[in-house]
Amino acid sequence: MVFWEGYMSDELMGTFAPIVVYWLYAGMYQLLPPLDQYRLHTRKEEDQKNLVPLSAVIKGVLIQQLAQATVAQLLFLVTSKGSSTEIIAQPPIVVLLIQIFMAMLVMDTWQYFVHRYMHQNKFLYRHIHSQHHRLVVPYAIGALYNHPLEGLLLDTFGGAISFLISGMTARTAAFFFCFAVIKTVDDHCGLWLPGNIFHLIFQNNTAYHDIHHQLQGLKYNYSQPFFSIWDKILGTHMPFSLISRREGGLEAKPLKD
C-alpha cells in the first residue's frame, strides 16, 4: 500500500515523481545559506569558472525532463500488464531489494561506458558532453544540465534499461528513479556536509564527482551515480583527499595512484 494508491497510477508516479523530487531536493540546496565552511569551491570560483548562467541551466534541465517524461510514459505503456485501475501484485521485499540493487548495477554500467565514450570521442565531447562541463563548479540544480541528446542517451535510456533488465514493477521504479535522482543531485551539490548519508555509504559521492569536473580529473572518475566499481576495474579511478582551504571551506585534492 502506498500513499498515492487510488489517486494516481504507479506509472504516472514513476514518470512525474522523479521530476518533482529533483526540484524539491535541488531547490533545498539552492535555498541553503552559503555554508562556506563546507563548500568544495568558493562562491567566487563558482561565479568565475562556470560558463553558463542559472537561467540557461534551468531551461536545459526542463528540456531533459520533458524528454524523460515522454520516454517513461511510452516505456510504461509498452510494459504495463494491466489497466490503470487494476492493482498489480508487488514482489516480496527481498525480491524488490534485489531488483533495485540489480538496477543500480545496470545503470552504473550503462552510464560509465556511455559517459567515458563521450569523453574519448572528440566530436561527441566537443558538441555534446562539453555542455555539462560548462559547470566547472557543480551545483545541485545543474545535476541534469546536459545536451538534450546526452540526457536522452545517458540518463533516460539508462533508466529505461535498468527498469527492463531488473524486472521491477512500475511502483518499484517510482522509488528507484527518485532515489537515483536524489543521489545524482547530491553528487553535484558542491557541499561536503557533516552526516550526509551518501558520503558515509558511497565512495562515489560529491567529492568523487567533483574531481571529474576538475581539469586534472577530466579523464577519471567516470562512474555514476552509485558505485565506483568500473573506474577501479578499468583504471580510471582517481582517489582524492579532502583538505581545508586557507580561506575557509574544503577542497577535493586529486591523488595519483
ChimeraX attribute file (.defattr): number of C-alpha atoms within 10 A of each C-alpha:
attribute: neighborCount
match mode: 1-to-1
recipient: residues
	/A:1	6
	/A:2	7
	/A:3	7
	/A:4	10
	/A:5	12
	/A:6	11
	/A:7	8
	/A:8	12
	/A:9	18
	/A:10	24
	/A:11	21
	/A:12	17
	/A:13	19
	/A:14	24
	/A:15	26
	/A:16	19
	/A:17	17
	/A:18	24
	/A:19	20
	/A:20	14
	/A:21	17
	/A:22	25
	/A:23	18
	/A:24	14
	/A:25	17
	/A:26	23
	/A:27	13
	/A:28	12
	/A:29	19
	/A:30	15
	/A:31	8
	/A:32	8
	/A:33	7
	/A:34	13
	/A:35	11
	/A:36	15
	/A:37	17
	/A:38	18
	/A:39	19
	/A:40	27
	/A:41	21
	/A:42	21
	/A:43	12
	/A:44	8
	/A:45	12
	/A:46	16
	/A:47	12
	/A:48	11
	/A:49	12
	/A:50	15
	/A:51	14
	/A:52	15
	/A:53	11
	/A:54	12
	/A:55	8
	/A:56	12
	/A:57	21
	/A:58	14
	/A:59	12
	/A:60	20
	/A:61	22
	/A:62	16
	/A:63	17
	/A:64	21
	/A:65	22
	/A:66	14
	/A:67	15
	/A:68	22
	/A:69	18
	/A:70	12
	/A:71	18
	/A:72	21
	/A:73	16
	/A:74	12
	/A:75	18
	/A:76	19
	/A:77	14
	/A:78	9
	/A:79	12
	/A:80	14
	/A:81	11
	/A:82	10
	/A:83	10
	/A:84	14
	/A:85	12
	/A:86	9
	/A:87	12
	/A:88	15
	/A:89	7
	/A:90	14
	/A:91	13
	/A:92	8
	/A:93	9
	/A:94	8
	/A:95	12
	/A:96	17
	/A:97	14
	/A:98	13
	/A:99	23
	/A:100	21
	/A:101	14
	/A:102	18
	/A:103	26
	/A:104	21
	/A:105	18
	/A:106	20
	/A:107	25
	/A:108	23
	/A:109	20
	/A:110	20
	/A:111	22
	/A:112	22
	/A:113	15
	/A:114	17
	/A:115	19
	/A:116	18
	/A:117	15
	/A:118	20
	/A:119	20
	/A:120	12
	/A:121	11
	/A:122	13
	/A:123	11
	/A:124	14
	/A:125	18
	/A:126	12
	/A:127	11
	/A:128	19
	/A:129	23
	/A:130	16
	/A:131	19
	/A:132	22
	/A:133	21
	/A:134	18
	/A:135	21
	/A:136	19
	/A:137	24
	/A:138	27
	/A:139	21
	/A:140	24
	/A:141	24
	/A:142	21
	/A:143	23
	/A:144	25
	/A:145	25
	/A:146	24
	/A:147	18
	/A:148	21
	/A:149	14
	/A:150	22
	/A:151	24
	/A:152	18
	/A:153	15
	/A:154	20
	/A:155	20
	/A:156	21
	/A:157	19
	/A:158	20
	/A:159	26
	/A:160	19
	/A:161	16
	/A:162	26
	/A:163	26
	/A:164	15
	/A:165	13
	/A:166	19
	/A:167	16
	/A:168	23
	/A:169	23
	/A:170	23
	/A:171	17
	/A:172	19
	/A:173	27
	/A:174	20
	/A:175	16
	/A:176	23
	/A:177	24
	/A:178	20
	/A:179	14
	/A:180	19
	/A:181	25
	/A:182	22
	/A:183	23
	/A:184	22
	/A:185	25
	/A:186	25
	/A:187	27
	/A:188	25
	/A:189	26
	/A:190	23
	/A:191	26
	/A:192	23
	/A:193	14
	/A:194	9
	/A:195	8
	/A:196	12
	/A:197	9
	/A:198	16
	/A:199	18
	/A:200	10
	/A:201	11
	/A:202	15
	/A:203	16
	/A:204	21
	/A:205	25
	/A:206	26
	/A:207	27
	/A:208	29
	/A:209	25
	/A:210	27
	/A:211	24
	/A:212	21
	/A:213	23
	/A:214	18
	/A:215	10
	/A:216	12
	/A:217	21
	/A:218	15
	/A:219	17
	/A:220	21
	/A:221	25
	/A:222	29
	/A:223	26
	/A:224	26
	/A:225	25
	/A:226	20
	/A:227	18
	/A:228	21
	/A:229	17
	/A:230	18
	/A:231	18
	/A:232	14
	/A:233	9
	/A:234	8
	/A:235	11
	/A:236	17
	/A:237	22
	/A:238	21
	/A:239	19
	/A:240	16
	/A:241	13
	/A:242	13
	/A:243	12
	/A:244	14
	/A:245	15
	/A:246	7
	/A:247	9
	/A:248	14
	/A:249	18
	/A:250	22
	/A:251	21
	/A:252	22
	/A:253	20
	/A:254	19
	/A:255	11
	/A:256	8
	/A:257	8
